[in-house]
Amino acid sequence: MGKAAMLSVEELGEKLAEAGRLKLRPLCVYGTDELPEGAVPSYTVDRCVAKAVYTAALFEEIPSIYIEASHEQCCPGGMVWMGLAEPHPKLKYFVTVGTPDFRGGAAEHLKATPELFDEQKERAGKITPPGKYTVIVPCTDYIAPETVRSFILFAGSEQIRNLCGLAQFSNSDPFFRTIIPGGPTCALMLAFPAGMAENAPEDSAFVGPIDPTGNPWLPPELMVMGIPSALAQQMAADLEKSFICKRSRIAYPENRVVIKPRGKDIQK
């Protein structure tokens, strides 16, 4: 999509919110070497980067948030997946099977073996922050669209299904346009869609999370979608031509089929 055809960030946020009938405000991600005016460190909202991002989507009074290398108050794992710290040598045990000489043997059992954790991190590739500050902001018009790396949406399952269909609308690849990736929630929200992870596909939307450690705060009916900026622009351009607008009663039905036992009328 040419630069002349780019929507403003505010317009793009509105289009994505319309497409997904979002109830939480969409956010966008960019990098800068200058401290953004009015932004606050993410750890002042929550120690967990992902939870801070969700809180910013949930409450309009939360200002823009940012992450930088000196933020020791952030979750160490989050700092690793933001490309701002090296993993503790025992981290691979904590997230897998545990080891007696680290955190008293505590384990999250997210992977079968420590070796698989190391391999997954290696396959994600080097993670490079987009600037001194990684900034997560509401979709406002003052941000230049060419500086935005990605968008973060929170939506219910039907909304996410429709958004995935919209991401697929102008592409023939049935497998990799929308991906449920492995890894922590902050990587799904930020590192993968914002192009910070070296080997993350550039033209895929990332859906999830599969990381259960966010389940205590992320409502069970919500999912997250991280969308690279170019794909978000394409989705907005496709919206009016797609099933979401052309067949809105199918995308978001007012009347639904009720499934009944065999032999009975299944129409509502």
Stockholm file with secondary structure:
# STOCKHOLM 1.0

chainA/1-268         MGKAAMLSVEELGEKLAEAGRLKLRPLCVYGTDELPEGAVPSYTVDRCVAKAVYTAALFEEIPSIYIEASHEQCCPGGMVWMGLAEPHPKLKYFVTVGTPDFRGGAAEHLKATPELFDEQKERAGKITPPGKYTVIVPCTDYIAPETVRSFILFAGSEQIRNLCGLAQFSNSDPFFRTIIPGGPTCALMLAFPAGMAENAPEDSAFVGPIDPTGNPWLPPELMVMGIPSALAQQMAADLEKSFICKRSRIAYPENRVVIKPRGKDIQK
#=GR chainA/1-268 SS CCGGGCCCHHHHHHHHHHHHTCSSCCEEEEEESSCCTTCEEGGGTCSSHHHHHHHHHHCTTSCCEEECTTCTTSCHHHHHHTTSSCCCTTHHHHTTTCBTTBGGGCCCCCSSCHHHHHHHHHHHCCBCCSSSEEEEEECCTTSCGGGEEEEEEEEEHHHHHHHHHHHHTTCCCSSSSEECCCSCHHIIIIITTTTCBTTSCTTCEEEECCCGGGTTTSCTTEEEEEEEHHHHHHHHHHGGGSHHHHTHHHHSCSSCCCCCCTTSCCCC
#=GC SS_cons         CCGGGCCCHHHHHHHHHHHHTCSSCCEEEEEESSCCTTCEEGGGTCSSHHHHHHHHHHCTTSCCEEECTTCTTSCHHHHHHTTSSCCCTTHHHHTTTCBTTBGGGCCCCCSSCHHHHHHHHHHHCCBCCSSSEEEEEECCTTSCGGGEEEEEEEEEHHHHHHHHHHHHTTCCCSSSSEECCCSCHHIIIIITTTTCBTTSCTTCEEEECCCGGGTTTSCTTEEEEEEEHHHHHHHHHHGGGSHHHHTHHHHSCSSCCCCCCTTSCCCC
//
